[in-house]
Amino acid sequence: MHVVVVGATGNVGTSTAQALAADPKVTSVLGLARREPGLKIDKVRWERADVNDTDLVSHFRGADAGVHLSWL
């Protein structure tokens, strides 16, 4: 399963990414956030995206699930 997490670098976001990466059913996680963290988590790839001005459609292509944790 491929999961996209929007707002992945906040407190809840990093915990969510870690929990998803620990799940054997999850094969990959795309963490989207305004800033890339220095945090390395197996199965997690980070990309910069801002819900205010980034077209998120392409980031969700091929995703099996999405988690929205960002706020304006």
Contacts in CASP RR format, 6 or more apart in sequence:
PFRMAT RR
TARGET T0000
AUTHOR 0000-0000-0000
METHOD contacts of the structure
MODEL  1
MHVVVVGATGNVGTSTAQALAADPKVTSVLGLARREPGLKIDKVRWERAD
VNDTDLVSHFRGADAGVHLSWL
1 25 0 8 1.000
1 26 0 8 1.000
1 27 0 8 1.000
1 64 0 8 1.000
1 65 0 8 1.000
2 26 0 8 1.000
2 27 0 8 1.000
2 28 0 8 1.000
2 29 0 8 1.000
2 30 0 8 1.000
2 62 0 8 1.000
2 63 0 8 1.000
2 64 0 8 1.000
2 65 0 8 1.000
3 20 0 8 1.000
3 26 0 8 1.000
3 28 0 8 1.000
3 29 0 8 1.000
3 30 0 8 1.000
3 63 0 8 1.000
3 64 0 8 1.000
3 65 0 8 1.000
3 66 0 8 1.000
3 67 0 8 1.000
4 29 0 8 1.000
4 30 0 8 1.000
4 31 0 8 1.000
4 32 0 8 1.000
4 59 0 8 1.000
4 60 0 8 1.000
4 63 0 8 1.000
4 65 0 8 1.000
4 66 0 8 1.000
4 67 0 8 1.000
5 13 0 8 1.000
5 16 0 8 1.000
5 17 0 8 1.000
5 20 0 8 1.000
5 29 0 8 1.000
5 30 0 8 1.000
5 31 0 8 1.000
5 32 0 8 1.000
5 66 0 8 1.000
5 67 0 8 1.000
5 69 0 8 1.000
6 31 0 8 1.000
6 32 0 8 1.000
6 33 0 8 1.000
6 49 0 8 1.000
6 51 0 8 1.000
6 56 0 8 1.000
6 66 0 8 1.000
6 67 0 8 1.000
6 68 0 8 1.000
6 69 0 8 1.000
6 70 0 8 1.000
7 13 0 8 1.000
7 31 0 8 1.000
7 32 0 8 1.000
7 33 0 8 1.000
7 68 0 8 1.000
7 69 0 8 1.000
7 70 0 8 1.000
8 14 0 8 1.000
8 16 0 8 1.000
8 17 0 8 1.000
8 29 0 8 1.000
8 31 0 8 1.000
8 32 0 8 1.000
8 33 0 8 1.000
8 44 0 8 1.000
8 46 0 8 1.000
8 69 0 8 1.000
9 31 0 8 1.000
9 33 0 8 1.000
9 34 0 8 1.000
9 35 0 8 1.000
9 36 0 8 1.000
9 37 0 8 1.000
9 39 0 8 1.000
9 46 0 8 1.000
10 33 0 8 1.000
10 69 0 8 1.000
12 69 0 8 1.000
13 67 0 8 1.000
13 69 0 8 1.000
14 37 0 8 1.000
14 39 0 8 1.000
14 41 0 8 1.000
16 67 0 8 1.000
16 69 0 8 1.000
17 29 0 8 1.000
17 31 0 8 1.000
17 41 0 8 1.000
17 44 0 8 1.000
18 41 0 8 1.000
20 26 0 8 1.000
20 29 0 8 1.000
20 43 0 8 1.000
20 44 0 8 1.000
20 67 0 8 1.000
21 29 0 8 1.000
21 41 0 8 1.000
21 42 0 8 1.000
21 43 0 8 1.000
21 44 0 8 1.000
26 43 0 8 1.000
27 43 0 8 1.000
28 43 0 8 1.000
28 44 0 8 1.000
28 45 0 8 1.000
29 41 0 8 1.000
29 43 0 8 1.000
29 44 0 8 1.000
29 45 0 8 1.000
30 44 0 8 1.000
30 45 0 8 1.000
30 47 0 8 1.000
30 59 0 8 1.000
30 63 0 8 1.000
31 44 0 8 1.000
31 45 0 8 1.000
31 46 0 8 1.000
31 47 0 8 1.000
32 46 0 8 1.000
32 47 0 8 1.000
32 48 0 8 1.000
32 49 0 8 1.000
32 56 0 8 1.000
32 59 0 8 1.000
32 70 0 8 1.000
33 46 0 8 1.000
33 48 0 8 1.000
33 49 0 8 1.000
33 70 0 8 1.000
34 48 0 8 1.000
34 49 0 8 1.000
34 50 0 8 1.000
35 48 0 8 1.000
36 46 0 8 1.000
36 47 0 8 1.000
36 48 0 8 1.000
37 46 0 8 1.000
47 59 0 8 1.000
49 56 0 8 1.000
49 59 0 8 1.000
51 70 0 8 1.000
51 72 0 8 1.000
52 72 0 8 1.000
60 66 0 8 1.000
END
